[in-house]
């Protein structure tokens, strides 16, 4: 068991280093990337700053500051909610979407390079096993 945990830790550490370099190249913090990824997952739906704060595990005041910086950089846009004028909705701009898609393309290349020794069936099995481990860890945390 310890061998598995050690191997997972090693993979996680290497991937964290790679992602940190990629985010630095994009001039993004991990927190800003979390916002971009959350908005991309929402698709055409806009999210409120409160929803983004919850999804990214930060205080609402921190999210406001983060969004201010991202609006200035042209990555996200804010607009009033037409149904509830007290709420603000946040969405990715065209530049935000471009940043997201180019980043995902790059991570797909790295994934292909890292997993090139595994065929499609082995990759699927690895993903399934890791998802099972994650589910078990979620059960332990509950």
C-alpha positions as a Markdown table, in Angstrom:
| # | Residue | x | y | z |
|---|---|---|---|---|
| 1 | Unk | 0.0 | 0.0 | 0.0 |
| 2 | Unk | 2.8 | 2.4 | 0.9 |
| 3 | Unk | 4.3 | 1.9 | -2.6 |
| 4 | Unk | 1.0 | 3.1 | -4.2 |
| 5 | Unk | 0.7 | 6.1 | -1.9 |
| 6 | Unk | 4.4 | 7.0 | -2.6 |
| 7 | Unk | 3.8 | 6.7 | -6.4 |
| 8 | Unk | 0.7 | 8.8 | -6.3 |
| 9 | Unk | 2.5 | 11.4 | -4.2 |
| 10 | Unk | 5.3 | 11.5 | -6.8 |
| 11 | Unk | 2.9 | 11.9 | -9.7 |
| 12 | Unk | 1.0 | 14.6 | -7.9 |
| 13 | Unk | 4.2 | 16.5 | -7.0 |
| 14 | Unk | 5.5 | 16.3 | -10.6 |
| 15 | Unk | 2.1 | 17.4 | -12.1 |
| 16 | Unk | 1.9 | 20.3 | -9.5 |
| 17 | Unk | 5.3 | 21.5 | -10.6 |
| 18 | Unk | 4.3 | 21.3 | -14.3 |
| 19 | Unk | 1.0 | 23.1 | -13.7 |
| 20 | Unk | 2.8 | 25.8 | -11.6 |
| 21 | Unk | 5.1 | 26.5 | -14.6 |
| 22 | Unk | 2.2 | 26.5 | -17.0 |
| 23 | Unk | 0.2 | 29.0 | -14.9 |
| 24 | Unk | 3.3 | 31.2 | -14.5 |
| 25 | Unk | 3.7 | 31.2 | -18.3 |
| 26 | Unk | 0.1 | 32.3 | -18.6 |
| 27 | Unk | 0.6 | 34.9 | -15.9 |
| 28 | Unk | -2.1 | 33.3 | -13.8 |
| 29 | Unk | -2.3 | 32.3 | -10.1 |
| 30 | Unk | -3.8 | 29.0 | -9.1 |
| 31 | Unk | -6.8 | 30.9 | -7.7 |
| 32 | Unk | -7.3 | 32.7 | -11.0 |
| 33 | Unk | -7.1 | 29.4 | -12.9 |
| 34 | Unk | -9.7 | 28.0 | -10.5 |
| 35 | Unk | -12.1 | 30.8 | -11.5 |
| 36 | Unk | -11.4 | 30.3 | -15.3 |
| 37 | Unk | -11.9 | 26.5 | -15.0 |
| 38 | Unk | -15.1 | 26.9 | -12.9 |
| 39 | Unk | -16.6 | 29.3 | -15.4 |
| 40 | Unk | -15.6 | 27.0 | -18.3 |
| 41 | Unk | -17.2 | 24.1 | -16.6 |
| 42 | Unk | -20.4 | 26.2 | -16.2 |
| 43 | Unk | -20.4 | 26.6 | -20.0 |
| 44 | Unk | -22.9 | 29.2 | -21.2 |
| 45 | Unk | -24.2 | 29.6 | -17.7 |
| 46 | Unk | -22.9 | 32.6 | -15.7 |
| 47 | Unk | -22.0 | 32.2 | -12.0 |
| 48 | Unk | -22.3 | 34.6 | -9.2 |
| 49 | Unk | -19.2 | 35.7 | -7.2 |
| 50 | Unk | -20.6 | 33.8 | -4.2 |
| 51 | Unk | -20.9 | 30.6 | -6.3 |
| 52 | Unk | -17.3 | 31.1 | -7.5 |
| 53 | Unk | -16.1 | 31.7 | -4.0 |
| 54 | Unk | -17.8 | 28.4 | -2.8 |
| 55 | Unk | -16.5 | 26.4 | -5.8 |
| 56 | Unk | -12.9 | 27.6 | -5.3 |
| 57 | Unk | -13.0 | 27.5 | -1.5 |
| 58 | Unk | -12.2 | 31.2 | -0.8 |
| 59 | Unk | -13.9 | 34.0 | 1.1 |
| 60 | Unk | -16.3 | 36.1 | -0.9 |
| 61 | Unk | -14.1 | 39.2 | -0.2 |
| 62 | Unk | -11.1 | 37.5 | -1.7 |
| 63 | Unk | -13.2 | 36.5 | -4.7 |
| 64 | Unk | -14.2 | 40.1 | -5.3 |
| 65 | Unk | -10.6 | 41.2 | -5.3 |
| 66 | Unk | -9.6 | 38.3 | -7.6 |
| 67 | Unk | -12.5 | 39.1 | -10.0 |
| 68 | Unk | -11.5 | 42.8 | -10.1 |
| 69 | Unk | -8.0 | 41.8 | -11.3 |
| 70 | Unk | -9.4 | 39.4 | -13.8 |
| 71 | Unk | -11.8 | 42.0 | -15.2 |
| 72 | Unk | -8.9 | 44.4 | -15.6 |
| 73 | Unk | -7.0 | 41.7 | -17.6 |
| 74 | Unk | -10.0 | 41.1 | -19.8 |
| 75 | Unk | -10.5 | 37.4 | -18.8 |
| 76 | Unk | -13.9 | 37.7 | -17.2 |
| 77 | Unk | -16.9 | 40.1 | -17.5 |
| 78 | Unk | -19.4 | 41.1 | -14.8 |
| 79 | Unk | -23.0 | 42.1 | -15.6 |
| 80 | Unk | -26.1 | 42.6 | -13.5 |
| 81 | Unk | -28.5 | 39.7 | -13.3 |
| 82 | Unk | -31.6 | 40.7 | -15.3 |
| 83 | Unk | -33.8 | 38.6 | -13.0 |
| 84 | Unk | -32.4 | 39.9 | -9.8 |
| 85 | Unk | -30.7 | 43.3 | -9.9 |
| 86 | Unk | -29.0 | 42.8 | -6.6 |
| 87 | Unk | -26.9 | 40.0 | -8.1 |
| 88 | Unk | -23.9 | 40.1 | -10.4 |
| 89 | Unk | -23.2 | 37.4 | -12.9 |
| 90 | Unk | -19.7 | 36.5 | -14.1 |
| 91 | Unk | -18.7 | 34.9 | -17.3 |
| 92 | Unk | -15.5 | 34.2 | -19.3 |
| 93 | Unk | -14.7 | 36.7 | -22.1 |
| 94 | Unk | -13.4 | 35.6 | -25.5 |
| 95 | Unk | -9.9 | 36.1 | -24.1 |
| 96 | Unk | -10.8 | 34.0 | -21.1 |
| 97 | Unk | -12.1 | 31.2 | -23.3 |
| 98 | Unk | -9.0 | 31.3 | -25.5 |
| 99 | Unk | -6.8 | 31.1 | -22.4 |
| 100 | Unk | -8.8 | 28.1 | -21.1 |
| 101 | Unk | -8.7 | 26.2 | -24.4 |
| 102 | Unk | -5.0 | 26.8 | -25.1 |
| 103 | Unk | -4.2 | 25.7 | -21.6 |
| 104 | Unk | -6.3 | 22.5 | -22.0 |
| 105 | Unk | -4.6 | 21.8 | -25.3 |
| 106 | Unk | -1.2 | 22.1 | -23.7 |
| 107 | Unk | -2.2 | 19.8 | -20.8 |
| 108 | Unk | -3.5 | 17.3 | -23.2 |
| 109 | Unk | -0.1 | 17.2 | -24.9 |
| 110 | Unk | 1.6 | 16.7 | -21.6 |
| 111 | Unk | -0.9 | 13.9 | -20.7 |
| 112 | Unk | -0.2 | 12.2 | -24.0 |
| 113 | Unk | 3.6 | 12.4 | -23.4 |
| 114 | Unk | 3.4 | 11.2 | -19.9 |
| 115 | Unk | 1.1 | 8.3 | -20.7 |
| 116 | Unk | 2.6 | 7.4 | -24.1 |
| 117 | Unk | 3.7 | 4.0 | -22.7 |
| 118 | Unk | 0.1 | 3.0 | -22.0 |
| 119 | Unk | -2.4 | 1.9 | -24.7 |
| 120 | Unk | -5.9 | 3.3 | -24.7 |
| 121 | Unk | -7.2 | 0.4 | -22.6 |
| 122 | Unk | -4.5 | 0.8 | -20.0 |
| 123 | Unk | -5.2 | 4.5 | -19.8 |
| 124 | Unk | -8.9 | 3.8 | -19.3 |
| 125 | Unk | -8.1 | 1.3 | -16.5 |
| 126 | Unk | -5.7 | 3.7 | -14.8 |
| 127 | Unk | -8.4 | 6.4 | -14.9 |
| 128 | Unk | -11.0 | 4.0 | -13.5 |
| 129 | Unk | -8.7 | 2.9 | -10.7 |
| 130 | Unk | -7.7 | 6.4 | -9.7 |
| 131 | Unk | -11.4 | 7.5 | -9.7 |
| 132 | Unk | -12.1 | 4.5 | -7.4 |
| 133 | Unk | -9.3 | 5.7 | -5.0 |
| 134 | Unk | -10.7 | 9.2 | -5.0 |
| 135 | Unk | -14.2 | 7.9 | -4.2 |
| 136 | Unk | -12.8 | 5.8 | -1.4 |
| 137 | Unk | -11.0 | 8.9 | 0.0 |
| 138 | Unk | -14.2 | 10.9 | -0.2 |
| 139 | Unk | -15.9 | 8.2 | 1.8 |
| 140 | Unk | -13.2 | 8.3 | 4.4 |
| 141 | Unk | -13.5 | 12.1 | 4.6 |
| 142 | Unk | -17.3 | 11.9 | 5.1 |
